[in-house]
Amino acid sequence: MDLDHILRWMTGLSCALLALRLGRRPDLRRTGWFALSVGLGVALLALHVWRPGEAGLIVGPAWALLIMAPLLLSSAMQRCILRGHLGAALWISRAVMLLHPMDGMRRYPRLLSGLALLDQGQTERARQRLQGLQDSGNDRLSRSARVLLARAEGDWQSLLDWVGGLPGSPLLADSAVLAGSVRALGETDQPAQMLALYRARADAAGAGRDGTDHAITTLIMAALLGRLQLVKALLSGPAGALPATARDLWHATALQRAGRHDDAAAVLERTREACSVQLAREYDRRLSQPLSALPPEALDDEARTYLDELLRRVQHEGRFAPLSGGGGLPRATLGLAALLIGVFALQLPGGATDYENLMSLGALLVPVELTPGEWWRRLSAGFLHFGWMHLGMNLAGLLLLGTWLERAWNAQKLVATFLLCTLASLWLYPLVSGATLEQPQVLVGASGGVMGLLGALLGWLIVGRTQGRSAAVSNQLRSMLLLVGVQVVFDWNTPMVSGTAHLLGLSCGLALGLALGGRAVRRSARAG
């Protein structure tokens, strides 16, 4: 594989997709991310004309440092914040600030330090830090600081007074302000207004995307309306990444609103000792000032019908939208990745790109008549790789796709799918290959299995899309189709890559995804 070719593809594709995504909204076109993606894309095109053999090698490192590294670190930072690892999030935010000092990232460590101080119980220091950030402007970070202060002090009415004009306030375009306003209405015992705001702004905004922010806003609304089934569906699906203590807070909130105060107290007392100082205060507030049960007349029949439909949608997305939501550690995916790395370590003494070494370790030689009786090569070849770059690309695909599929199915089905698709691609390839006895081919790599995971996800999402209307399922299906299209074009334009083996693995995974998705639908119908 040619490094310049790979970097040109990765840089060009990611810059184009990022620019297209940000370019849809005028406010996002003014961000540093948009300027960087367009600038690096233009530089890549220019160098492709002037220095075609070095364009990727020149622009690729800048892309990795200025776009990919800060984006990946930002994603890790958000996961740390969500799970309550604020110390780690603060350190990551400082690294992001160095790599991307635009778009408010210079001030992000200040916001996180205020949040960490709240978490540690240093309320006065946190208030001073957040107050200064709040008063520094009207951007996303200053608005987030205001919401955090309202939450810390339980001063929900002041937040509603500041937002004003519900549900038409322009401030509600900010997801933090929207979530804070939904909670403020619920905490001040305005359930009908809270649901109206959610439907007008949160659900309308979330209809075009699926994400953690929308899931948490939905969770807040459902808990403060006492919709226990909806809360449980959210906590087991799209809001499942929250730490256990936060999940228990919202479970107990729903129990109180449902009139089950003793059960709520038991939930809160069970995990209070594991809470941070700030969250313990919220627990204590629920215990000392429990929410009253929501009276039946608080919601009319139309509102109840809407909430029942929302429950069905969330349950559907929890089953068929695996790209969103939390979940435990993907142990099977990590195990397969460790196995591939271990096998690659065995290749190194003899040379990871040495054909004789690869053959001695189990590479597949096509036509197979050249190695009669050695059927095991059709599986062993799937665990060997032709150099570091080949291994790295397959590991990236495995870790991404495997995590999603393991979340949708389970560890056993993930491993079985990977092995079956690896075997199918390597078993069928000799039947359709153009290799001859005079011009044989050596085939190695886990890409058939990785493409099988992509096909399985695609099949699963197709079944989900046919079973109900869901923005999350539809968005994720489009993402998988785009990924398949990009992969096919890349395969046919990249030397030393077997697009045929990839398509065979993809087809096998697609068949498995459709079959298992259909079986899941039939089981659900029988259970219903």
C-alpha positions, 0 to 999 in steps of 0.5 A: 500500500502506498502511504501517499495514496492512503493519506490523499484519500483519508485527508480529502474525504474527511475534509470534504465531509466536514466542510459539507456538514458545517457548510449547511449552517451559516453559523458553522461556516464561521468556525475554525473547523470549516476554515481548516477543512476547506483550506486543507482540501484546497491545498490537497487539490493544488498539490495533487496538480503540482506535486501529485506523488507527494500531496498526501505526504505533505497535507496528511500530517497537517490534517492529522494534527489540526483536524483529526487529533483535536476531533478525536480528543474532543470526542474523548473529552465529551465521553469523560464529561458524560461519565463524570471523569472531569479530571481527565476531561480537563487535561484533554481540554488543555490538549485540544486548546493547544491544537485548536485554539479557535471556536471557544476552545481557549476558554473550555478548560475554565468551564471544565475547571468550574464543573470539577470544582462543583463536583468536589464541593468547592461551590464558592470557587466554582461560582466565581469561575463560572460567573466570570465565564458567564459574564464574558459574553453570550457564546456557547460557553457563557450560556453553559456556565449560566446553566451550570450555576442554575443547576448547582444552586437549584435556582431554576426560576432565574434560568427561565427568566433569563431565557424568556419567551418560551418556546420561541427564545433564540437561546433555545438553539443552544442544546445546553440551554434547551436541556436546562429549560426543560428541566427548569419547567419540570422542577418548577412543577410546570409539566404541560409547559415542559412537554410543550417546549420539548415537542416544539424545540427538542423533539423537532431539533432531534428529529434530524439527528440522534445524539447524547444531548437529545437523549439526555433532554428526553430523559429529563422530560420523561423522568419529570413526567413520571414515565417509568417505561420511557425512562428505562428504555432511554437508560438501557439505550441512547442515554445508557452512557451516563454513570450509574449514579446519574441513572439512579437520580433520574430513575428515582425522579421518575419514581417520585413523579409516579407516586412511588416515593418509598421506592425512590428513596430506596434507590437514592439511599442505595447509591448516595455514598458513591456520588460526587459532592455536587450530585450528592446534593441533588440526591439530598434535595430529592430526599428532603424535598421529594417531587409530588406525584403528577396528577392524572389531569396534568396531561391530556389524552393527546399528550399521553398518546404522544408519549406512548408513541415516543416510547415505541420510537425509543424502544425501536431505536434502542434495538435498531440504532446501534451507533447511538447510546452507551453500553459496556466495554466491547470485550469481544471487539477488543479481544479480536483486536488483541488477537490480530496484534498478537498474530502480527507480532509473530510476523515481525521476526520473519518480516511482516511484508515477506511473502515467504514468511507470510506463506509459512504462517498461513497466507492463502495462495490463489489458485488453491491448487498450489497448496493442495490439502491446506484448507486451513489457510482460508481462515488463518490468512484472515489474521495475517497482515501485509505491514503496519498500515494494513493492520492499522486500517483493519484495526480501526475498522474492527474497533469502530464497527465491532463496537457498534455491532457488539452493542446491537447483538452480543459478543458471541454473535459478533465473533461468529459474524467476524469468523464466518465473513472472514471464512466466506470471503477467503473461501469464495475468493479463489472461485471468482479470482482471476489468478492463474498458476502462472500468476498466482496471488497471495491473500492476507488480511482481516478486511473480509471479516471487517467488511462483514461487520459493516454488511451486518450493520447495514442489514440490521439497519435496513430491517429497522428502517422497514419496521418503523419511522425513526430519524436515528435509524434512517440517519445511521442507515445513510451513514452505513450506505455512504461508508459502503460507497466510499469503501467500494470506490477506494478499493477499485482505485487502490493497488494491492487491495482486493475489492472482490474479497471485500465485497464477498465479506460485505455480502455475507455480513449483509445476509446475516444482518438481514436474517438476524434482523428478520428473526428479531422482528418475528420474535418481537411480534410473537412476544407482543 
